[in-house]
């Protein structure tokens, strides 16, 4: 299983896909922009398990966040 690593000497400590220099935020941005897994694999030279590792990492980060109520007027 591919892991996400953080190394201060690589990409300024950004979370990256193990064995690459591809940052998690690059993968998430590509997905948010509408790229498919296959397009990301080709564009960034990673495999599907790398994309899934980025999604797992993001899910863990978001699930730990404390979310306050927003006062939305509209």
Secondary structure, 3 states (H helix, E strand, C coil): CCCEECCCCCHHHCCEECCCCCEHHHHHHHHHCCCCHHHHHHHHCCCHHHHHHHHHHHHHHHHHCCCCCCCCCC
